[in-house]
């Protein structure tokens, strides 16, 4: 049973498998930038976007890295 109460037409759709069991959140990374994260429960695809542009994991990790204070 799902706790989602949004109409199915407004749910995120996976771009890989077209499934609608997608978790989608917006987060602020350590560098202050806002990114959208999506994870498909069907095919397990994960993606990050910023301003509608896809980000690769290496870019996300650099943006999320904590910098040590010397």
Backbone torsions as a table, in degrees:
resi	resn	phi	psi	omega
1	UNK	NA	136.9	-179.0
2	UNK	-99.5	145.7	176.0
3	UNK	-92.0	-1.0	-179.4
4	UNK	-71.9	130.0	-179.7
5	UNK	-113.8	2.9	179.1
6	UNK	-73.2	146.6	175.8
7	UNK	-59.5	144.2	-176.9
8	UNK	-55.5	-33.7	-177.6
9	UNK	-67.8	-17.4	-179.7
10	UNK	-100.2	-0.8	179.5
11	UNK	-78.3	152.8	177.2
12	UNK	-67.5	147.0	177.7
13	UNK	-116.0	133.6	178.2
14	UNK	-69.3	132.0	-179.9
15	UNK	-78.0	-10.9	179.3
16	UNK	-94.0	-51.1	-174.5
17	UNK	-112.6	-2.6	-178.8
18	UNK	66.4	14.8	177.2
19	UNK	-73.6	157.1	-179.8
20	UNK	-110.9	11.8	175.4
21	UNK	-93.5	72.0	-174.0
22	UNK	-120.1	130.7	171.9
23	UNK	-94.1	129.1	-177.8
24	UNK	-134.7	124.8	179.7
25	UNK	-137.5	154.6	173.0
26	UNK	-105.3	133.9	-179.8
27	UNK	-134.9	154.7	175.7
28	UNK	-102.6	122.9	-178.2
29	UNK	-84.5	171.6	-176.4
30	UNK	-56.7	-34.1	-179.8
31	UNK	-78.1	2.0	177.7
32	UNK	91.8	-4.9	-179.1
33	UNK	-82.7	149.9	179.5
34	UNK	-99.4	129.5	178.1
35	UNK	-130.6	154.4	176.1
36	UNK	-104.4	128.2	179.3
37	UNK	-111.1	137.0	175.7
38	UNK	-133.2	139.3	179.1
39	UNK	-135.6	124.6	-179.6
40	UNK	-90.7	129.8	179.4
41	UNK	-79.9	-16.0	180.0
42	UNK	-82.0	-57.2	-175.9
43	UNK	-105.7	-2.4	178.6
44	UNK	66.6	19.6	175.9
45	UNK	-70.9	137.1	176.1
46	UNK	-122.3	140.2	-179.9
47	UNK	-146.1	155.1	177.0
48	UNK	-128.4	138.3	175.7
49	UNK	-134.0	154.8	176.8
50	UNK	-140.5	119.0	-178.7
51	UNK	60.2	32.1	179.8
52	UNK	83.2	-1.9	-179.7
53	UNK	-104.5	136.3	179.9
54	UNK	-67.6	141.3	175.4
55	UNK	-116.2	138.3	174.8
56	UNK	-83.3	162.1	-175.7
57	UNK	-60.6	-35.6	-179.9
58	UNK	-61.4	-41.6	178.3
59	UNK	-65.0	-43.2	179.5
60	UNK	-62.0	-42.7	-179.3
61	UNK	-64.7	-37.9	176.8
62	UNK	-64.4	-43.7	-179.3
63	UNK	-66.6	-28.2	-176.2
64	UNK	-94.3	-5.1	-175.9
65	UNK	-68.5	134.5	174.9
66	UNK	-83.8	135.8	179.1
67	UNK	-100.0	131.4	179.2
68	UNK	-73.5	139.9	176.1
69	UNK	-89.8	124.5	-176.9
70	UNK	-82.2	NA	NA
